[in-house]
Amino acid sequence: MNIISFIKTDEINNSANNQLLITQLKKEFQSCNINILLGAGFSCGVAELLGNIEKEISCAEKNDDANTVIQLKKKFFNKSILPTIDKEKVKIGEEERIRFLGLIKKIIDNRQSSILHKIVNIFTTNYDLLIESALEKLNIDYMDGFSGKIKPKFSTSNYGIILSKQTSISSMTSEMTTFNLYKVHGSLTWACANGDIYRIDPTDLIRSIELKMEDEEFEEYYNKLAIVNPSKNKLEQTVLNVNYYDQLRLYCNELEKNNTILLSFGFSFADEHILQMTKRALASNPTFSLLIISYDENATNGYKREFENFSNVTLFQLKKEDGDGCITIPFEQKELNNILEEVYNGTK
């Protein structure tokens, strides 16, 4: 593992060290297949981080402590799901989320390679609609696995579409930058029926669960959410099971491609399936690079435990000068965006 520090200054490219790293990132974005892995940190400020709730629920399930399981699910619902339909709360961090995805698009738009397609794959374990909302406000075309207009139905066969645009004057076509959005833990907009997944507006369902918080029917209503629950026994519905592993298969396929990068932001690698599949790709594909944005020292220590033996993992920290040396400071979305801004400036 390589650990690299960006030095926070008034202008991110003032430091010679920063300039070198930005040049390196520019080359990788220009010449590689682009994959992005977004975790709970991307939704920070809207949905709360709940730390060890997966272990707590798993422990309660193992001990057949049904009451504790329900209380933990209520906590999870209140902190991570209910806020996602609060119109004011979802505005927190929205500007930087939009800026992040907009910069990725502009970097790929400017890519000079005639060999690589202009495709960005986003993999996320988040259930919320913050990524979709940001993409739509940017008018970016994205594939989320659904087809159909009246009653959209999900299938992993709907991914991998390449979009081109033809000018109205001539017959010339140009490839458009397209995002594939893989929600491996399901989504609040998913509903399971008759072995299929359909898209719904989740507001009414979430409100109905909220009204049942103090009733015995809470779990019955909660289980209508088509999401992978935060426990070791994640999957309770066959249709979710199938699509969960189908999307993870696609995740593996992307990481096995030549000259591939995976940029990870806000993701702890606590999901064992994703962790093991990522390690397998790192071990088997020498042209695959994992770039991790580490929020702080605690996060760095966790990543070290998992990836210290892999030479194709680069971990980025943010530091600032403090007296005679440098101290680590939180690597927030805005700081990452400032770096991507310089990467984009270098592609113009």
TITORGU-624301 format. One record per residue (C-alpha): x negated, z negated, y negated. Coordinates in pm, whole numbers, plus 50000, padded with zeros to 5 digits. Example, Ala and Ser with C-alpha at 12.3 -4.5 7.8 and 13.67 -1.06 7.14 Angstrom:
REM residues 2
487704922050450
486334928650106
This chain:
REM residues 348
500005000050000
498845008449650
499904985049370
499815000749025
500624985148691
502125001948389
501094984248072
503954978947829
502994989947478
504965001947176
504435037147309
504295038347690
501735066747687
499285049347454
497385034447747
494905057347925
495995041148251
499645049148176
498805085148088
497065089748424
500035075548615
502555096448421
500535127748500
500555117948868
504345112848865
504855146048687
502935164248963
504975147449235
508315155449072
507185191549028
506015197349384
508095174949611
511565171349758
513215144349549
515065114849699
516235083849514
517235050749672
519375028449449
520304992749534
522154964049372
519624963149088
521064995848958
524424978148907
522824947648747
525044932148482
528224945348641
528134933249001
526144901449065
523224899049305
524224875349585
520854869549748
521204857050105
524944862150146
524384885550444
522454858450627
525054832350532
527954853250663
526034862550978
525234825951045
528884815750997
530024843951228
527514833251492
528854797551474
532484809751488
533074792851152
535974814651040
536754793650733
533224796950595
533254834450662
536444838250460
535094816950173
531904837650162
533904869950161
535954856449872
532744848649685
531434883549759
534724899149645
534814879149320
531194885449225
530524920649353
533794939649387
536344926349138
534054932248833
533814969448916
537354975848786
536784956148466
536644983648201
534524962847965
532114949948229
531284984348367
529994994048023
527104969448065
523954990148125
525925022648118
523765038847853
520585034048057
522235045148383
523345077248213
519905081648059
518215076948398
520245103548578
520065126748279
516265124748277
516055131648650
518185162748598
516085174948306
512865169948503
514235190348795
515715216648560
512195222548427
510605224448770
508505256148796
508445258849176
510175289549320
509985274849672
511755241549630
515485240149569
516735220949268
518315193349473
518215155749421
519385132849700
520655098749593
521105072849867
522785040149776
524195009249945
526335001949637
530125004149670
530895007749299
531485039649101
528725035248843
526645064348973
529635087748987
530725077148639
527275083948492
527005118048663
530425128648538
529715117748182
526635140048200
528695168948344
526315170348640
527485187448958
527275164249257
528315164249622
529765131749754
530855144350096
534475151450002
536255184950014
539755193549903
541595188149575
545015173849664
543855149249932
540045150149942
538625142550287
535085130750365
532665147650603
528865147550609
529085185150675
530015188950307
526475180350196
523635205050150
525475229949933
523255249549693
524935259349367
524035289649157
525475302448831
525995338648737
525915349348375
529025366048236
527055395848101
524755404848390
524675399248764
521675376048737
522085342248904
520125310148860
520135279149079
521735248448928
520355213448973
522635196249224
522865159749324
523875148349673
525305113149664
525175094249995
527005060749994
525755047150323
527735014450303
530965031550208
532715031349873
535565014349694
537165048949669
537225053450048
540295047350263
540385051050642
543425066950805
543865083551146
540145086051208
539345101950873
538135090050531
540125099550223
539475093549854
541705069149665
541845051349330
540725016249432
542264997349140
545594988949303
543974978049630
541464955549455
544224940049242
546314933549554
543354915849719
542864894949405
546504883649423
545964872149783
542874850949709
544654818349789
546884831950067
546374834150441
546724871850405
543474874950207
541364887850498
544074912450606
544054928150260
540274925250220
539744944450545
541514974550394
538354980850194
536435009150364
533054992950314
530244980350533
530414942750499
527304922650405
526684907650748
524684915851058
527974925551224
528514951050949
530944975451100
534524967951200
536005003051194
534955031651420
535295057851147
532955037850920
530535033051208
530315070551269
529835079450902
527355051050845
525045064351115
525665100651018
524455093350666
521465073950794
520625103851013
520645125650701
518465099650528
515935102550812
516065140550803
515245141250432
512295117650471
510865138850753
510595169950532
507185180850408
506135169450061
508895144050006
509095114449773
511545085549778
511865067049447
513315032449511
514855012549227
516784979949255
516624980849635
515234951649834
515064968750177
517084939750320
519164964550522
517344965050856
518425000250954
517195015650628
513974995150641
513095005850995
513965042450933
511825042650619
508885027150805
509255052451084
509105081150833
506085065850660
504255063550993
505165098351119
505135119750803
501815119450615
503325140750336
506025115050260
505455090649971
507525059849895
507475049449527
508895014749469
509775000649129
509194963149170
511254941048942
508954910648941
506314891249136
508844877649387
510014912949462
506394924649492
505634897649749
508644908549955
507574945049950
504014935150044
505274917950358
507054949450471
504784977750357
501234964350311
499894985050604
501195018450475
498805038650259
501605062350147
503535034849967
502955029849595
504424999449423
504794999849046
504744968048838
505184963548464
502714942048275
502004933247916
498884920447750
498754882947706
495624868847546
492654877847766
494664893948046
498024907948152
501124891448288
503874906848499
507214911548324
510594923648458
510634961048531
514094969048399
516025001748390
515115008448026
511395005748101
511655029748395
513595053948175
510865052647910
508355063448175
510625091348301
510985102947940
507215108147928
507275125448266
509925149148129
507965154847807
505055165748024
507175192348198
508385210047882
